[in-house]
Amino acid sequence: MASTDSEQEPSTSKTPSIRFRLHTSLSSQMQACNQVTTKALPDNNEEPFLIATSITKTPLSMTTSSHRHSSSFTTSSISSTTKIHLLSYSEIPEWMKDNDCLKKGYRPPLGDTLSCLKSIFSFHTETMNIWTHLLGCSVFILLAAYINYKYYHYMTWKDMIIFGVYFTSVIGCLALSSTFHIFNCHSKDIFLLCKRFDYCGISLLISGSCIAWTYYAFYTDVTNKAIYLSIAALVGLTVALVSLLERFGHSDFRAIRATVYIVFGLSAALPVIHYIVHEDYVPISFFSMFSFGIYYILGGVIYALRIPEKFFPGKFDILFHSHQIFHVLIIIAAWIHLNNIREIAFLRIHPSTPSEVLSTTTDSTTPGLIIGDRPGNE
């Protein structure tokens, strides 16, 4: 027994030293790991993720690559690049779904303003929706400056206000539309907020178009001018308030929304019809007066019926789908209406103004299209 005890004593005495060496080795490894992790960590909010992966003894190269891969859908990584992982219609959240005929090319919810702004430089379902109205807005800002510069000496302060109303309505509509299409992938709350302002912008455009034209059409007819201006303002305000309702923006109300705006646009034809019937002359052609309304209505019909993607699902996801066509037709209509307002305005402001001052390019074969062809003006 004594010999056995004496044989076991050396092994017992070695145990603390083995444990000490094991503890020292583990401590040095942990320190080395912490040093490597500290050097690899960037100065941002992603530190906890890297620390957690380093503790699992994952190699640093694998940790970094896995971190980059897993964060490809996060806000931080999207902020550093304009390349976005696009989703299909089935992958996007319910609040982003509107047109099931567009099958792919959707931005994921990005979650921050900078990422949404950077996304305008990549191709997705909203790219052309953004740029059509963003560029259109810029063009009308330049047109407003040009009109003010060229015709400043012909206009009174009242005329400048009326032209300001029209340009504000067009620029406001296009700006609100661009804002919605840029930030509709931000978050649900931002999506709903921008969508309501987008609908208000359409009401603003129609009201502003009607007010500006009516003011000059009934320049000396105070009673009818007051009636039609009141109708335009009242209907515009009503439609704008209705568009603020959350249910109005639901995808199921797509056709109803289009119908509301088409009817609203048709109401603007009332003063035009009155003017044609009761005035002694028509300073511009019938087609020119109604063509802006035709473009508005055509755009609304194409938007409501989802042409052409309804007949070719998945073929027009990025380019030439109905919303983009709708945007282009809106800009064309606004341009035509600006020319109509300009022509009739300067006939009222300065009846003796020669047609070349107005810089109107028209078809001389169309009766009544030349500005100088007013009865009594040679």
SVG drawing of the C-alpha trace seen along z (x, -y; Angstrom):
<svg xmlns="http://www.w3.org/2000/svg" viewBox="-73 -96 80 98">
<polyline fill="none" stroke="black" stroke-width="0.4" points="0.0,0.0 2.8,-2.4 4.6,-1.7 1.4,-2.3 0.9,-5.6 4.4,-6.6 3.9,-5.8 0.8,-7.9 2.3,-11.0 4.2,-12.1 1.1,-12.0 -0.8,-13.9 1.8,-16.6 1.9,-17.1 -1.8,-17.8 -1.7,-21.5 1.1,-22.2 -0.8,-20.6 -3.9,-22.6 -1.8,-25.7 -0.3,-25.2 -3.7,-24.4 -5.2,-27.6 -2.2,-29.6 -2.5,-28.2 -6.3,-28.9 -5.7,-32.4 -3.0,-33.2 -5.3,-31.9 -8.2,-34.0 -5.9,-37.0 -4.7,-36.4 -8.3,-35.9 -9.4,-39.1 -6.5,-41.0 -7.3,-39.7 -11.0,-40.5 -10.2,-44.0 -8.1,-44.8 -10.7,-43.4 -13.6,-45.3 -14.7,-48.5 -15.9,-51.6 -19.6,-51.0 -22.5,-49.2 -21.6,-45.9 -19.1,-45.0 -21.4,-42.6 -21.9,-40.5 -18.1,-40.1 -17.4,-39.4 -20.1,-36.7 -18.6,-35.0 -15.1,-35.1 -16.0,-33.4 -17.4,-30.5 -13.8,-29.9 -14.8,-30.5 -11.7,-31.5 -11.4,-35.2 -11.7,-34.9 -14.9,-32.8 -16.3,-35.2 -15.7,-38.2 -17.2,-36.6 -20.2,-35.2 -20.8,-38.6 -20.7,-40.3 -23.1,-37.7 -25.6,-37.8 -25.6,-41.5 -26.3,-41.9 -30.0,-42.5 -29.3,-44.9 -29.4,-48.7 -25.7,-49.1 -24.4,-47.1 -27.0,-48.6 -25.9,-52.1 -22.3,-51.3 -23.4,-50.2 -26.0,-50.9 -26.3,-47.2 -29.5,-45.8 -30.7,-42.2 -34.1,-42.5 -37.1,-40.4 -40.0,-38.8 -43.6,-39.8 -44.2,-36.9 -41.2,-37.9 -42.1,-41.5 -44.3,-42.3 -48.0,-42.8 -47.9,-46.6 -45.6,-46.9 -47.8,-44.8 -49.8,-46.7 -49.5,-45.2 -49.2,-41.4 -48.5,-41.5 -45.0,-42.8 -43.4,-39.6 -39.8,-40.6 -37.4,-43.4 -38.7,-44.8 -36.5,-46.6 -36.5,-45.0 -37.5,-47.2 -34.4,-49.3 -35.2,-51.0 -33.3,-54.3 -33.3,-57.4 -29.8,-57.2 -30.3,-53.7 -33.6,-54.7 -31.8,-57.7 -28.9,-55.5 -31.4,-53.0 -32.5,-55.5 -29.3,-54.8 -30.1,-51.0 -32.6,-49.3 -35.8,-48.0 -39.6,-48.3 -39.6,-51.9 -36.6,-53.3 -38.4,-54.8 -41.3,-55.9 -38.8,-57.9 -36.9,-59.4 -39.8,-60.3 -41.3,-62.6 -38.0,-63.7 -36.8,-64.9 -40.3,-66.3 -40.2,-68.3 -36.8,-69.8 -38.0,-70.7 -41.1,-72.6 -39.0,-74.4 -36.9,-75.7 -40.0,-76.5 -41.4,-78.6 -38.1,-80.6 -38.2,-81.0 -41.9,-82.2 -41.2,-84.6 -38.1,-86.0 -39.6,-86.3 -43.0,-87.7 -42.3,-89.6 -43.1,-93.0 -46.5,-91.8 -47.8,-90.4 -49.3,-92.0 -48.9,-90.6 -52.2,-88.8 -51.0,-87.1 -47.8,-86.1 -49.9,-84.5 -52.1,-82.6 -49.1,-81.3 -47.5,-80.5 -50.6,-78.4 -50.2,-76.3 -46.5,-75.8 -46.9,-75.0 -49.5,-72.4 -47.4,-70.7 -44.1,-70.8 -45.8,-69.8 -47.5,-66.8 -44.3,-65.6 -42.2,-66.2 -44.6,-64.3 -44.8,-61.5 -41.0,-61.2 -40.8,-61.2 -43.3,-58.4 -41.5,-56.2 -38.2,-56.8 -39.2,-56.1 -42.0,-53.5 -39.5,-50.8 -38.4,-52.6 -40.9,-51.2 -44.6,-50.7 -45.2,-54.0 -43.2,-56.0 -44.9,-54.1 -48.4,-55.0 -47.4,-58.6 -45.8,-59.2 -48.6,-57.4 -51.2,-59.8 -49.2,-62.8 -48.8,-61.3 -52.6,-61.1 -52.9,-64.7 -50.4,-65.8 -52.7,-64.5 -55.6,-66.5 -53.3,-69.5 -52.4,-69.1 -56.0,-68.9 -57.2,-71.8 -54.3,-74.0 -54.7,-73.2 -58.4,-74.1 -58.0,-77.3 -55.3,-78.8 -57.2,-78.2 -60.6,-79.2 -59.2,-82.5 -58.1,-83.6 -61.0,-82.1 -63.5,-84.1 -61.2,-87.1 -63.9,-89.7 -66.8,-87.5 -66.6,-87.8 -69.7,-85.7 -68.8,-82.6 -65.2,-82.9 -66.1,-82.8 -68.4,-79.8 -65.9,-77.6 -63.0,-78.6 -65.1,-77.7 -66.1,-74.3 -62.5,-73.5 -61.2,-74.4 -64.0,-72.6 -63.8,-69.4 -60.0,-69.4 -60.1,-69.8 -62.7,-67.0 -60.7,-64.5 -57.5,-65.4 -59.3,-64.7 -60.7,-61.4 -57.2,-60.4 -55.9,-60.8 -58.0,-57.8 -55.9,-54.7 -58.4,-52.5 -58.3,-54.7 -54.7,-53.7 -55.3,-49.9 -54.5,-47.9 -58.2,-46.7 -59.2,-50.3 -56.9,-50.8 -59.8,-51.0 -61.8,-53.2 -58.9,-55.6 -58.5,-55.9 -62.2,-56.5 -62.3,-59.3 -59.4,-61.1 -60.9,-60.7 -64.2,-62.1 -62.4,-64.9 -60.5,-65.6 -63.7,-65.6 -65.2,-68.2 -62.5,-70.5 -64.0,-70.3 -67.2,-72.2 -65.6,-75.7 -64.0,-74.7 -67.4,-73.7 -69.0,-76.9 -66.2,-79.0 -66.5,-77.5 -70.3,-77.9 -70.6,-81.4 -67.4,-83.2 -67.2,-84.9 -63.9,-83.2 -61.7,-80.3 -58.1,-81.4 -56.7,-77.9 -57.8,-74.8 -60.5,-72.5 -58.0,-69.6 -55.4,-71.6 -58.0,-72.6 -59.2,-69.0 -56.0,-67.1 -54.6,-67.7 -57.7,-66.1 -57.4,-63.2 -53.9,-62.5 -54.9,-62.6 -57.8,-60.2 -55.8,-57.9 -53.1,-57.7 -55.7,-56.9 -57.3,-54.2 -53.9,-52.6 -53.0,-52.7 -56.3,-51.2 -56.3,-48.4 -52.5,-47.7 -51.7,-47.8 -49.5,-46.2 -48.2,-44.0 -51.7,-42.5 -51.4,-40.7 -47.7,-39.9 -47.0,-39.2 -43.4,-39.4 -42.3,-41.0 -42.5,-44.7 -41.3,-44.5 -38.5,-47.1 -39.5,-49.1 -42.7,-50.2 -45.2,-49.1 -48.5,-50.9 -47.4,-53.2 -44.4,-54.5 -46.7,-55.2 -49.1,-57.0 -46.3,-59.2 -45.2,-60.1 -48.7,-61.0 -49.2,-63.2 -46.1,-65.2 -47.2,-65.5 -50.7,-66.7 -49.1,-69.3 -46.9,-70.6 -49.9,-71.0 -52.0,-72.7 -49.2,-75.1 -49.2,-76.2 -52.9,-76.6 -52.8,-78.7 -50.0,-80.8 -51.8,-81.6 -55.1,-82.6 -53.4,-84.5 -51.5,-86.8 -54.5,-87.4 -56.3,-88.6 -53.3,-90.5 -52.2,-92.2 -54.7,-91.7 -52.4,-93.4 -49.4,-91.2 -48.3,-89.7 -48.2,-86.0 -44.4,-85.9 -44.0,-87.3 -45.8,-84.3 -43.5,-82.0 -46.3,-79.7 -45.6,-76.9 -48.9,-75.8 -50.3,-74.2 -51.5,-77.1 -53.9,-74.7 -56.0,-74.4 -58.8,-77.1 -58.5,-79.3 -55.1,-78.0 -53.1,-81.1 -53.0,-83.5 -53.2,-86.5 -56.4,-85.4 -58.7,-87.1 -61.6,-89.1 -60.7,-92.7 -56.9,-92.0 -55.2,-92.4"/>
</svg>
